[in-house]
Amino acid sequence: MELLDESFSMPQDFSLEEFWENSKERFMSKGLISESYSTYPVKIKLLNDEKALTGFDVISTSKDNEYMVKVIDMLSFETACSILFPLSHHIEILEPYDIRDYILKKAEAIISFYNMK
């Protein structure tokens, strides 16, 4: 990070949510994503109403007993891991198993680290 002498002021009517949605639409419409773009669907069970997953394309939604099950396009394995690990106590990842394994291994590493202290 570098501290600059520059400054700015944010317009009073600025909405980050609206800006993000408009930017995402422009990005998709300009063809910046190649035709070979493929989705990375992740099937999750929401144990709480999780707002942090807004902004991703929901491929499908269903109900499993009292829980919502969603298939969400997480774009890539890396994106899924970075977004879902901090939420892993609020969601259950049903598929793909690679994400489940990643979260389990990371949780085991954290437990092991703190057990050594």
N, C-alpha and C positions, 0 to 999 in steps of 0.2 A: 504494500500500500504506500501511496505517496500523497502527502497533504499538499493541495494546490491552493493558490491564492484566488482561484476563480470561485464564483458563487452563483446561485440560481434561486429562483423562487418558483414554487409550484402553483399553477393556477388553482383558484378556489374550487372550481368545478371538476378538477381532475379526479378520475376514477381509475385506479390501477386495474381493477377487475375488467372494466370496459376496454381499457387500453390493451390488456393482455388478449382478450377475445378478438379485438379488431386486428391486432398484430398477427395472431395465429391464423385468422382467416386470410389476411393478405399473403402470408407466407405460403399457405396451402394453395391459394388461387394463382400465384405467380409461377407455379411449377417448380419451386425451389426444391421440392422433394421429388426425386426422380421417379419414373414410372416403375422402377423396380422396388419402390418402397414397400416394405412388408410390415405387418403389425406384429406386436409382441403381446399376445393376449395373456392376461393373468386372471385366473378365477379366484375370487376371494369371498369369504363370508364375513360380513360386517357384524361384529359383536356389539358395536355402538353405531349410532348414526355418525359416520365419519365424514366431516366436511373437507378434510385435507385432500381427498381424492378428486375434488372438483377440478375441472380443467382438462381432465383426460377423457377421451372418447369412451363412452360406455357401449360395449358391443351387445350385451344382453343383461337382463335383470330377471331374477326369479326369487322365490321364497323357499327357505328350508326351515320348517317349523316357524319359530318366531324371528329368524334372522333373514336378512337380505343377502342374496348371493349375486355378485356382479362379475361379469367378464369385462375387463377394462384393458384397453390398448395402452400399455405402459411404454411403448416405443422401442425399448431395448432391455436386455438383462440388467445392464448397469443402472439405468434409470429406475427400474423396478426395485432393485436392491436398495438404492439410496433413498427412495421415497417410502418403501414399505417397512424397512427395518425399524425406523423410529415408531412406527404404528403397530408393530408386531404384537403388542399387548392388547390391541383393540380389534384386530382382524385375524382371521385364519386364512392362510394361503392354501388353496385347494390344488391348484395347478399353476404353473409347471413345478415339478418336484425339485428342479434346480434351485428355485427361489426358496422353497422350504428348507432344503439342505443348507443353503447359504445362511439363512437366518439361524438355524439350529447350530451350525458351526460357530457363527459369530457369538451367539449367546453362550455357548460352551466356553469359548475363549475368554469372554468377559468374566464368567463365573470363576474360571481357573485363575485368571489374573487376580481377582479380589480375594480368592481363597489363599493365595500365596502371601498376602499382606499381613 
